Amino acid sequence: MIPRFMDALIESIARSKNDRAGSLPVLKAQLKLEDDATVGATYDFFTGKVVPSVPTPTSAQFADGISILSRQNDKLKGFDVAPFIDTSYLDNSLKRGLHKSQ
């Protein structure tokens, strides 16, 4: 199940970034927007600045959460999440070129 989810995630990101014309109606419907300019600006912002082409997890992405939680649980102070990050499913999808899908 995880490999299929990861494949779908990678392919959907690639498809949305490579097919602006096809993505805009979907975004418009999902966000229930009427104004085409707003939909276009939203698409440009998210595909250009928010959604990475390859969603690679890093330890830094967990730093704020660990910092906040460690205030309530001393055992989390200095916790290193790196050994728990597994990119093998992502790597498999990338090896098959799914991030280049159109």
Biopython code that builds the backbone (N, CA, C, O; Angstrom):
import numpy as np
from Bio.PDB.StructureBuilder import StructureBuilder

atoms = [
    (1, "MET", "N", (0.818, -1.187, 0.000)),
    (1, "MET", "CA", (0.000, 0.000, 0.000)),
    (1, "MET", "C", (0.870, 1.263, 0.000)),
    (1, "MET", "O", (0.558, 2.209, -0.722)),
    (2, "ILE", "N", (1.921, 1.303, 0.766)),
    (2, "ILE", "CA", (2.782, 2.481, 0.818)),
    (2, "ILE", "C", (3.424, 2.763, -0.538)),
    (2, "ILE", "O", (3.452, 3.918, -0.963)),
    (3, "PRO", "N", (3.944, 1.739, -1.238)),
    (3, "PRO", "CA", (4.528, 2.034, -2.553)),
    (3, "PRO", "C", (3.524, 2.655, -3.526)),
    (3, "PRO", "O", (3.868, 3.567, -4.278)),
    (4, "ARG", "N", (2.296, 2.165, -3.510)),
    (4, "ARG", "CA", (1.279, 2.720, -4.413)),
    (4, "ARG", "C", (0.926, 4.152, -4.026)),
    (4, "ARG", "O", (0.729, 5.001, -4.896)),
    (5, "PHE", "N", (0.845, 4.421, -2.730)),
    (5, "PHE", "CA", (0.572, 5.791, -2.279)),
    (5, "PHE", "C", (1.692, 6.729, -2.713)),
    (5, "PHE", "O", (1.435, 7.816, -3.229)),
    (6, "MET", "N", (2.946, 6.299, -2.499)),
    (6, "MET", "CA", (4.085, 7.146, -2.848)),
    (6, "MET", "C", (4.129, 7.390, -4.360)),
    (6, "MET", "O", (4.388, 8.508, -4.805)),
    (7, "ASP", "N", (3.874, 6.337, -5.145)),
    (7, "ASP", "CA", (3.842, 6.505, -6.596)),
    (7, "ASP", "C", (2.781, 7.527, -6.993)),
    (7, "ASP", "O", (3.037, 8.403, -7.819)),
    (8, "ALA", "N", (1.598, 7.414, -6.408)),
    (8, "ALA", "CA", (0.509, 8.340, -6.734)),
    (8, "ALA", "C", (0.855, 9.768, -6.326)),
    (8, "ALA", "O", (0.550, 10.712, -7.055)),
    (9, "LEU", "N", (1.484, 9.932, -5.176)),
    (9, "LEU", "CA", (1.877, 11.263, -4.712)),
    (9, "LEU", "C", (2.881, 11.896, -5.672)),
    (9, "LEU", "O", (2.721, 13.045, -6.083)),
    (10, "ILE", "N", (3.915, 11.136, -6.023)),
    (10, "ILE", "CA", (4.963, 11.655, -6.910)),
    (10, "ILE", "C", (4.383, 11.971, -8.290)),
    (10, "ILE", "O", (4.670, 13.022, -8.863)),
    (11, "GLU", "N", (3.575, 11.065, -8.813)),
    (11, "GLU", "CA", (2.975, 11.293, -10.131)),
    (11, "GLU", "C", (2.019, 12.487, -10.119)),
    (11, "GLU", "O", (1.980, 13.259, -11.077)),
    (12, "SER", "N", (1.256, 12.640, -9.049)),
    (12, "SER", "CA", (0.296, 13.750, -9.002)),
    (12, "SER", "C", (1.001, 15.094, -8.905)),
    (12, "SER", "O", (0.550, 16.073, -9.500)),
    (13, "ILE", "N", (2.089, 15.153, -8.170)),
    (13, "ILE", "CA", (2.855, 16.398, -8.092)),
    (13, "ILE", "C", (3.418, 16.733, -9.464)),
    (13, "ILE", "O", (3.307, 17.869, -9.923)),
    (14, "ALA", "N", (4.026, 15.739, -10.124)),
    (14, "ALA", "CA", (4.602, 15.970, -11.454)),
    (14, "ALA", "C", (3.526, 16.394, -12.447)),
    (14, "ALA", "O", (3.717, 17.322, -13.233)),
    (15, "ARG", "N", (2.410, 15.709, -12.398)),
    (15, "ARG", "CA", (1.320, 16.021, -13.333)),
    (15, "ARG", "C", (0.801, 17.434, -13.113)),
    (15, "ARG", "O", (0.595, 18.178, -14.072)),
    (16, "SER", "N", (0.591, 17.806, -11.860)),
    (16, "SER", "CA", (0.055, 19.145, -11.598)),
    (16, "SER", "C", (1.049, 20.231, -11.988)),
    (16, "SER", "O", (0.649, 21.290, -12.470)),
    (17, "LYS", "N", (2.338, 19.980, -11.785)),
    (17, "LYS", "CA", (3.343, 20.990, -12.142)),
    (17, "LYS", "C", (3.568, 21.076, -13.648)),
    (17, "LYS", "O", (3.961, 22.126, -14.156)),
    (18, "ASN", "N", (3.320, 19.973, -14.371)),
    (18, "ASN", "CA", (3.560, 19.949, -15.814)),
    (18, "ASN", "C", (2.312, 20.222, -16.643)),
    (18, "ASN", "O", (2.406, 20.356, -17.863)),
    (19, "ASP", "N", (1.157, 20.307, -16.015)),
    (19, "ASP", "CA", (-0.098, 20.507, -16.741)),
    (19, "ASP", "C", (-0.933, 21.587, -16.064)),
    (19, "ASP", "O", (-1.943, 21.297, -15.422)),
    (20, "ARG", "N", (-0.503, 22.816, -16.214)),
    (20, "ARG", "CA", (-1.205, 23.935, -15.585)),
    (20, "ARG", "C", (-2.657, 23.995, -16.063)),
    (20, "ARG", "O", (-3.576, 24.144, -15.258)),
    (21, "ALA", "N", (-2.857, 23.878, -17.389)),
    (21, "ALA", "CA", (-4.207, 23.986, -17.949)),
    (21, "ALA", "C", (-5.132, 22.900, -17.391)),
    (21, "ALA", "O", (-6.312, 23.158, -17.150)),
    (22, "GLY", "N", (-4.611, 21.705, -17.189)),
    (22, "GLY", "CA", (-5.425, 20.628, -16.639)),
    (22, "GLY", "C", (-5.620, 20.732, -15.139)),
    (22, "GLY", "O", (-6.599, 20.222, -14.595)),
    (23, "SER", "N", (-4.690, 21.390, -14.477)),
    (23, "SER", "CA", (-4.754, 21.516, -13.020)),
    (23, "SER", "C", (-5.697, 22.620, -12.553)),
    (23, "SER", "O", (-6.317, 22.505, -11.496)),
    (24, "LEU", "N", (-5.803, 23.676, -13.330)),
    (24, "LEU", "CA", (-6.618, 24.817, -12.898)),
    (24, "LEU", "C", (-8.092, 24.463, -12.655)),
    (24, "LEU", "O", (-8.637, 24.877, -11.632)),
    (25, "PRO", "N", (-8.757, 23.721, -13.543)),
    (25, "PRO", "CA", (-10.164, 23.377, -13.260)),
    (25, "PRO", "C", (-10.326, 22.514, -12.016)),
    (25, "PRO", "O", (-11.304, 22.653, -11.282)),
    (26, "VAL", "N", (-9.377, 21.633, -11.782)),
    (26, "VAL", "CA", (-9.432, 20.779, -10.581)),
    (26, "VAL", "C", (-9.278, 21.639, -9.337)),
    (26, "VAL", "O", (-10.036, 21.498, -8.377)),
    (27, "LEU", "N", (-8.292, 22.531, -9.357)),
    (27, "LEU", "CA", (-8.067, 23.425, -8.222)),
    (27, "LEU", "C", (-9.281, 24.324, -7.988)),
    (27, "LEU", "O", (-9.694, 24.549, -6.851)),
    (28, "LYS", "N", (-9.833, 24.823, -9.070)),
    (28, "LYS", "CA", (-11.013, 25.693, -8.978)),
    (28, "LYS", "C", (-12.173, 24.963, -8.309)),
    (28, "LYS", "O", (-12.856, 25.521, -7.450)),
    (29, "ALA", "N", (-12.387, 23.721, -8.706)),
    (29, "ALA", "CA", (-13.488, 22.937, -8.138)),
    (29, "ALA", "C", (-13.215, 22.563, -6.681)),
    (29, "ALA", "O", (-14.098, 22.679, -5.832)),
    (30, "GLN", "N", (-11.997, 22.118, -6.396)),
    (30, "GLN", "CA", (-11.669, 21.683, -5.037)),
    (30, "GLN", "C", (-11.728, 22.832, -4.032)),
    (30, "GLN", "O", (-12.151, 22.645, -2.891)),
    (31, "LEU", "N", (-11.309, 24.007, -4.455)),
    (31, "LEU", "CA", (-11.310, 25.166, -3.552)),
    (31, "LEU", "C", (-12.597, 25.980, -3.650)),
    (31, "LEU", "O", (-12.782, 26.956, -2.923)),
    (32, "LYS", "N", (-13.483, 25.568, -4.555)),
    (32, "LYS", "CA", (-14.762, 26.255, -4.756)),
    (32, "LYS", "C", (-14.560, 27.747, -5.027)),
    (32, "LYS", "O", (-15.191, 28.611, -4.417)),
    (33, "LEU", "N", (-13.651, 28.009, -5.969)),
    (33, "LEU", "CA", (-13.355, 29.379, -6.366)),
    (33, "LEU", "C", (-14.041, 29.696, -7.682)),
    (33, "LEU", "O", (-14.260, 28.803, -8.501)),
    (34, "GLU", "N", (-14.375, 30.943, -7.887)),
    (34, "GLU", "CA", (-15.029, 31.372, -9.129)),
    (34, "GLU", "C", (-14.085, 32.179, -10.014)),
    (34, "GLU", "O", (-14.153, 32.092, -11.240)),
    (35, "ASP", "N", (-13.220, 32.953, -9.403)),
    (35, "ASP", "CA", (-12.364, 33.885, -10.128)),
    (35, "ASP", "C", (-11.141, 33.181, -10.720)),
    (35, "ASP", "O", (-10.325, 32.632, -9.981)),
    (36, "ASP", "N", (-11.012, 33.196, -12.044)),
    (36, "ASP", "CA", (-9.902, 32.530, -12.720)),
    (36, "ASP", "C", (-8.541, 33.111, -12.322)),
    (36, "ASP", "O", (-7.559, 32.377, -12.217)),
    (37, "ALA", "N", (-8.486, 34.415, -12.104)),
    (37, "ALA", "CA", (-7.219, 35.046, -11.717)),
    (37, "ALA", "C", (-6.761, 34.549, -10.345)),
    (37, "ALA", "O", (-5.572, 34.317, -10.125)),
    (38, "THR", "N", (-7.703, 34.390, -9.436)),
    (38, "THR", "CA", (-7.378, 33.884, -8.098)),
    (38, "THR", "C", (-6.898, 32.442, -8.174)),
    (38, "THR", "O", (-5.943, 32.067, -7.494)),
    (39, "VAL", "N", (-7.552, 31.639, -8.992)),
    (39, "VAL", "CA", (-7.156, 30.243, -9.166)),
    (39, "VAL", "C", (-5.742, 30.175, -9.761)),
    (39, "VAL", "O", (-4.911, 29.388, -9.307)),
    (40, "GLY", "N", (-5.481, 30.988, -10.760)),
    (40, "GLY", "CA", (-4.161, 31.007, -11.392)),
    (40, "GLY", "C", (-3.069, 31.436, -10.432)),
    (40, "GLY", "O", (-1.992, 30.841, -10.404)),
    (41, "ALA", "N", (-3.343, 32.468, -9.645)),
    (41, "ALA", "CA", (-2.357, 32.948, -8.675)),
    (41, "ALA", "C", (-2.110, 31.904, -7.593)),
    (41, "ALA", "O", (-0.979, 31.712, -7.147)),
    (42, "THR", "N", (-3.180, 31.231, -7.175)),
    (42, "THR", "CA", (-3.051, 30.182, -6.166)),
    (42, "THR", "C", (-2.212, 29.032, -6.702)),
    (42, "THR", "O", (-1.313, 28.542, -6.019)),
    (43, "TYR", "N", (-2.502, 28.605, -7.915)),
    (43, "TYR", "CA", (-1.729, 27.532, -8.559)),
    (43, "TYR", "C", (-0.256, 27.932, -8.661)),
    (43, "TYR", "O", (0.623, 27.159, -8.279)),
    (44, "ASP", "N", (0.014, 29.122, -9.167)),
    (44, "ASP", "CA", (1.403, 29.575, -9.353)),
    (44, "ASP", "C", (2.159, 29.627, -8.034)),
    (44, "ASP", "O", (3.323, 29.232, -7.964)),
    (45, "PHE", "N", (1.501, 30.112, -6.991)),
    (45, "PHE", "CA", (2.153, 30.196, -5.691)),
    (45, "PHE", "C", (2.478, 28.807, -5.150)),
    (45, "PHE", "O", (3.614, 28.532, -4.763)),
    (46, "PHE", "N", (1.478, 27.941, -5.128)),
    (46, "PHE", "CA", (1.697, 26.630, -4.521)),
    (46, "PHE", "C", (2.631, 25.746, -5.339)),
    (46, "PHE", "O", (3.484, 25.069, -4.765)),
    (47, "THR", "N", (2.493, 25.733, -6.658)),
    (47, "THR", "CA", (3.385, 24.885, -7.453)),
    (47, "THR", "C", (4.794, 25.459, -7.522)),
    (47, "THR", "O", (5.765, 24.719, -7.677)),
    (48, "GLY", "N", (4.901, 26.762, -7.407)),
    (48, "GLY", "CA", (6.220, 27.396, -7.493)),
    (48, "GLY", "C", (6.960, 27.516, -6.180)),
    (48, "GLY", "O", (8.188, 27.444, -6.157)),
    (49, "LYS", "N", (6.239, 27.699, -5.084)),
    (49, "LYS", "CA", (6.913, 28.004, -3.816)),
    (49, "LYS", "C", (6.608, 27.069, -2.659)),
    (49, "LYS", "O", (7.364, 27.035, -1.688)),
    (50, "VAL", "N", (5.536, 26.320, -2.731)),
    (50, "VAL", "CA", (5.133, 25.512, -1.579)),
    (50, "VAL", "C", (5.369, 24.019, -1.794)),
    (50, "VAL", "O", (6.017, 23.367, -0.975)),
    (51, "VAL", "N", (4.856, 23.488, -2.871)),
    (51, "VAL", "CA", (4.926, 22.047, -3.119)),
    (51, "VAL", "C", (6.236, 21.709, -3.835)),
    (51, "VAL", "O", (6.455, 22.146, -4.964)),
    (52, "PRO", "N", (7.103, 20.934, -3.183)),
    (52, "PRO", "CA", (8.359, 20.558, -3.836)),
    (52, "PRO", "C", (8.106, 19.497, -4.911)),
    (52, "PRO", "O", (7.168, 18.707, -4.802)),
    (53, "SER", "N", (8.938, 19.486, -5.938)),
    (53, "SER", "CA", (8.800, 18.470, -6.988)),
    (53, "SER", "C", (9.024, 17.078, -6.424)),
    (53, "SER", "O", (8.374, 16.115, -6.830)),
    (54, "VAL", "N", (9.948, 16.988, -5.487)),
    (54, "VAL", "CA", (10.232, 15.722, -4.812)),
    (54, "VAL", "C", (10.087, 15.972, -3.312)),
    (54, "VAL", "O", (10.912, 16.669, -2.723)),
    (55, "PRO", "N", (9.044, 15.409, -2.684)),
    (55, "PRO", "CA", (8.781, 15.667, -1.261)),
    (55, "PRO", "C", (9.681, 14.831, -0.342)),
    (55, "PRO", "O", (9.242, 13.845, 0.250)),
    (56, "THR", "N", (10.925, 15.240, -0.240)),
    (56, "THR", "CA", (11.900, 14.504, 0.553)),
    (56, "THR", "C", (11.836, 14.937, 2.018)),
    (56, "THR", "O", (12.035, 16.113, 2.320)),
    (57, "PRO", "N", (11.564, 14.007, 2.926)),
    (57, "PRO", "CA", (11.524, 14.370, 4.352)),
    (57, "PRO", "C", (12.934, 14.605, 4.901)),
    (57, "PRO", "O", (13.882, 13.909, 4.537)),
    (58, "THR", "N", (13.050, 15.594, 5.777)),
    (58, "THR", "CA", (14.326, 15.888, 6.422)),
    (58, "THR", "C", (14.118, 16.066, 7.917)),
    (58, "THR", "O", (13.004, 16.320, 8.373)),
    (59, "SER", "N", (15.184, 15.932, 8.663)),
    (59, "SER", "CA", (15.117, 16.130, 10.117)),
    (59, "SER", "C", (14.668, 17.543, 10.460)),
    (59, "SER", "O", (13.951, 17.751, 11.439)),
    (60, "ALA", "N", (15.083, 18.502, 9.666)),
    (60, "ALA", "CA", (14.742, 19.903, 9.933)),
    (60, "ALA", "C", (13.230, 20.132, 9.935)),
    (60, "ALA", "O", (12.741, 21.011, 10.645)),
    (61, "GLN", "N", (12.494, 19.359, 9.158)),
    (61, "GLN", "CA", (11.046, 19.525, 9.093)),
    (61, "GLN", "C", (10.362, 19.150, 10.410)),
    (61, "GLN", "O", (9.225, 19.553, 10.654)),
    (62, "PHE", "N", (11.036, 18.398, 11.239)),
    (62, "PHE", "CA", (10.464, 17.961, 12.509)),
    (62, "PHE", "C", (10.953, 18.807, 13.694)),
    (62, "PHE", "O", (10.465, 18.644, 14.813)),
    (63, "ALA", "N", (11.900, 19.695, 13.455)),
    (63, "ALA", "CA", (12.538, 20.444, 14.536)),
    (63, "ALA", "C", (11.556, 21.254, 15.373)),
    (63, "ALA", "O", (11.618, 21.212, 16.602)),
    (64, "ASP", "N", (10.658, 21.986, 14.738)),
    (64, "ASP", "CA", (9.699, 22.803, 15.489)),
    (64, "ASP", "C", (8.786, 21.942, 16.347)),
    (64, "ASP", "O", (8.534, 22.258, 17.509)),
    (65, "GLY", "N", (8.288, 20.844, 15.765)),
    (65, "GLY", "CA", (7.413, 19.947, 16.518)),
    (65, "GLY", "C", (8.108, 19.350, 17.725)),
    (65, "GLY", "O", (7.535, 19.280, 18.812)),
    (66, "ILE", "N", (9.338, 18.922, 17.532)),
    (66, "ILE", "CA", (10.107, 18.351, 18.637)),
    (66, "ILE", "C", (10.371, 19.402, 19.697)),
    (66, "ILE", "O", (10.296, 19.117, 20.892)),
    (67, "SER", "N", (10.677, 20.608, 19.267)),
    (67, "SER", "CA", (10.922, 21.695, 20.216)),
    (67, "SER", "C", (9.687, 21.981, 21.071)),
    (67, "SER", "O", (9.795, 22.139, 22.287)),
    (68, "ILE", "N", (8.537, 22.048, 20.447)),
    (68, "ILE", "CA", (7.296, 22.331, 21.170)),
    (68, "ILE", "C", (6.947, 21.178, 22.115)),
    (68, "ILE", "O", (6.611, 21.403, 23.278)),
    (69, "LEU", "N", (7.027, 19.954, 21.613)),
    (69, "LEU", "CA", (6.679, 18.796, 22.438)),
    (69, "LEU", "C", (7.659, 18.566, 23.583)),
    (69, "LEU", "O", (7.286, 18.039, 24.631)),
    (70, "SER", "N", (8.903, 18.959, 23.379)),
    (70, "SER", "CA", (9.900, 18.736, 24.434)),
    (70, "SER", "C", (9.662, 19.634, 25.654)),
    (70, "SER", "O", (10.212, 19.379, 26.726)),
    (71, "ARG", "N", (8.857, 20.666, 25.499)),
    (71, "ARG", "CA", (8.505, 21.509, 26.648)),
    (71, "ARG", "C", (7.632, 20.745, 27.641)),
    (71, "ARG", "O", (7.623, 21.038, 28.837)),
    (72, "GLN", "N", (6.899, 19.757, 27.119)),
    (72, "GLN", "CA", (6.012, 18.958, 27.961)),
    (72, "GLN", "C", (6.598, 17.598, 28.295)),
    (72, "GLN", "O", (6.115, 16.914, 29.198)),
    (73, "ASN", "N", (7.640, 17.202, 27.570)),
    (73, "ASN", "CA", (8.229, 15.890, 27.785)),
    (73, "ASN", "C", (9.748, 15.995, 27.652)),
    (73, "ASN", "O", (10.279, 16.094, 26.546)),
    (74, "ASP", "N", (10.434, 15.972, 28.785)),
    (74, "ASP", "CA", (11.881, 16.141, 28.791)),
    (74, "ASP", "C", (12.621, 15.081, 27.975)),
    (74, "ASP", "O", (13.745, 15.315, 27.530)),
    (75, "LYS", "N", (12.006, 13.936, 27.781)),
    (75, "LYS", "CA", (12.664, 12.853, 27.031)),
    (75, "LYS", "C", (12.872, 13.219, 25.558)),
    (75, "LYS", "O", (13.690, 12.608, 24.870)),
    (76, "LEU", "N", (12.131, 14.211, 25.085)),
    (76, "LEU", "CA", (12.256, 14.605, 23.688)),
    (76, "LEU", "C", (13.367, 15.631, 23.453)),
    (76, "LEU", "O", (13.733, 15.888, 22.306)),
    (77, "LYS", "N", (13.900, 16.209, 24.511)),
    (77, "LYS", "CA", (14.973, 17.193, 24.342)),
    (77, "LYS", "C", (16.175, 16.518, 23.705)),
    (77, "LYS", "O", (16.701, 15.531, 24.218)),
    (78, "GLY", "N", (16.595, 17.071, 22.582)),
    (78, "GLY", "CA", (17.736, 16.522, 21.866)),
    (78, "GLY", "C", (17.409, 15.286, 21.041)),
    (78, "GLY", "O", (18.320, 14.628, 20.537)),
    (79, "PHE", "N", (16.129, 14.958, 20.891)),
    (79, "PHE", "CA", (15.731, 13.773, 20.122)),
    (79, "PHE", "C", (16.142, 13.941, 18.663)),
    (79, "PHE", "O", (15.920, 14.991, 18.060)),
    (80, "ASP", "N", (16.740, 12.901, 18.109)),
    (80, "ASP", "CA", (17.174, 12.904, 16.713)),
    (80, "ASP", "C", (16.232, 12.021, 15.907)),
    (80, "ASP", "O", (16.218, 10.802, 16.074)),
    (81, "VAL", "N", (15.455, 12.633, 15.045)),
    (81, "VAL", "CA", (14.472, 11.904, 14.255)),
    (81, "VAL", "C", (15.106, 11.233, 13.029)),
    (81, "VAL", "O", (14.489, 10.361, 12.417)),
    (82, "ALA", "N", (16.313, 11.627, 12.673)),
    (82, "ALA", "CA", (16.964, 11.140, 11.448)),
    (82, "ALA", "C", (16.956, 9.616, 11.285)),
    (82, "ALA", "O", (16.670, 9.133, 10.190)),
    (83, "PRO", "N", (17.256, 8.846, 12.330)),
    (83, "PRO", "CA", (17.256, 7.394, 12.137)),
    (83, "PRO", "C", (15.879, 6.799, 11.795)),
    (83, "PRO", "O", (15.782, 5.647, 11.373)),
    (84, "PHE", "N", (14.841, 7.583, 11.978)),
    (84, "PHE", "CA", (13.482, 7.090, 11.743)),
    (84, "PHE", "C", (12.928, 7.524, 10.379)),
    (84, "PHE", "O", (11.816, 7.144, 10.012)),
    (85, "ILE", "N", (13.683, 8.298, 9.648)),
    (85, "ILE", "CA", (13.241, 8.748, 8.326)),
    (85, "ILE", "C", (13.670, 7.709, 7.295)),
    (85, "ILE", "O", (14.857, 7.422, 7.137)),
    (86, "ASP", "N", (12.695, 7.160, 6.605)),
    (86, "ASP", "CA", (12.947, 6.132, 5.599)),
    (86, "ASP", "C", (12.495, 6.662, 4.246)),
    (86, "ASP", "O", (11.300, 6.858, 4.023)),
    (87, "THR", "N", (13.424, 6.889, 3.359)),
    (87, "THR", "CA", (13.075, 7.398, 2.032)),
    (87, "THR", "C", (13.086, 6.305, 0.966)),
    (87, "THR", "O", (13.079, 6.607, -0.227)),
    (88, "SER", "N", (13.101, 5.057, 1.376)),
    (88, "SER", "CA", (13.219, 3.969, 0.406)),
    (88, "SER", "C", (12.054, 3.926, -0.587)),
    (88, "SER", "O", (12.269, 3.648, -1.767)),
    (89, "TYR", "N", (10.841, 4.192, -0.137)),
    (89, "TYR", "CA", (9.699, 4.186, -1.055)),
    (89, "TYR", "C", (9.786, 5.357, -2.024)),
    (89, "TYR", "O", (9.496, 5.209, -3.212)),
    (90, "LEU", "N", (10.184, 6.511, -1.520)),
    (90, "LEU", "CA", (10.393, 7.677, -2.372)),
    (90, "LEU", "C", (11.493, 7.391, -3.385)),
    (90, "LEU", "O", (11.334, 7.664, -4.575)),
    (91, "ASP", "N", (12.598, 6.846, -2.916)),
    (91, "ASP", "CA", (13.723, 6.536, -3.802)),
    (91, "ASP", "C", (13.308, 5.578, -4.910)),
    (91, "ASP", "O", (13.736, 5.727, -6.055)),
    (92, "ASN", "N", (12.483, 4.606, -4.580)),
    (92, "ASN", "CA", (12.015, 3.639, -5.567)),
    (92, "ASN", "C", (11.178, 4.327, -6.641)),
    (92, "ASN", "O", (11.327, 4.038, -7.828)),
    (93, "SER", "N", (10.309, 5.227, -6.230)),
    (93, "SER", "CA", (9.485, 5.965, -7.188)),
    (93, "SER", "C", (10.354, 6.831, -8.097)),
    (93, "SER", "O", (10.102, 6.935, -9.297)),
    (94, "LEU", "N", (11.372, 7.446, -7.518)),
    (94, "LEU", "CA", (12.259, 8.314, -8.299)),
    (94, "LEU", "C", (13.099, 7.504, -9.284)),
    (94, "LEU", "O", (13.330, 7.946, -10.410)),
    (95, "LYS", "N", (13.552, 6.337, -8.873)),
    (95, "LYS", "CA", (14.342, 5.478, -9.769)),
    (95, "LYS", "C", (13.550, 5.107, -11.024)),
    (95, "LYS", "O", (14.114, 4.923, -12.102)),
    (96, "ARG", "N", (12.251, 5.005, -10.859)),
    (96, "ARG", "CA", (11.388, 4.668, -11.988)),
    (96, "ARG", "C", (10.941, 5.894, -12.769)),
    (96, "ARG", "O", (10.160, 5.779, -13.714)),
    (97, "GLY", "N", (11.430, 7.068, -12.380)),
    (97, "GLY", "CA", (11.161, 8.293, -13.129)),
    (97, "GLY", "C", (9.767, 8.859, -12.986)),
    (97, "GLY", "O", (9.316, 9.628, -13.835)),
    (98, "LEU", "N", (9.077, 8.486, -11.915)),
    (98, "LEU", "CA", (7.695, 8.968, -11.773)),
    (98, "LEU", "C", (7.609, 10.472, -11.541)),
    (98, "LEU", "O", (6.564, 11.076, -11.781)),
    (99, "HIS", "N", (8.684, 11.074, -11.083)),
    (99, "HIS", "CA", (8.681, 12.516, -10.852)),
    (99, "HIS", "C", (8.775, 13.294, -12.169)),
    (99, "HIS", "O", (8.687, 14.522, -12.183)),
    (100, "LYS", "N", (8.954, 12.571, -13.261)),
    (100, "LYS", "CA", (9.017, 13.205, -14.584)),
    (100, "LYS", "C", (7.761, 12.919, -15.389)),
    (100, "LYS", "O", (7.698, 13.245, -16.575)),
    (101, "SER", "N", (6.769, 12.319, -14.765)),
    (101, "SER", "CA", (5.521, 11.942, -15.453)),
    (101, "SER", "C", (4.801, 13.168, -15.990)),
    (101, "SER", "O", (4.902, 14.272, -15.454)),
    (102, "GLN", "N", (4.073, 12.928, -17.064)),
    (102, "GLN", "CA", (3.268, 14.025, -17.623)),
    (102, "GLN", "C", (1.862, 13.578, -17.858)),
    (102, "GLN", "O", (1.035, 14.362, -18.324)),
]
sb = StructureBuilder()
sb.init_structure("model")
sb.init_model(0)
sb.init_chain("A")
sb.init_seg("    ")
for serial, (resi, resn, name, xyz) in enumerate(atoms, 1):
    if name == "N":
        sb.init_residue(resn, " ", resi, " ")
    sb.init_atom(name, np.array(xyz, "f"), 0.0, 1.0, " ", f" {name:<3s}", serial, name[0])
structure = sb.get_structure()
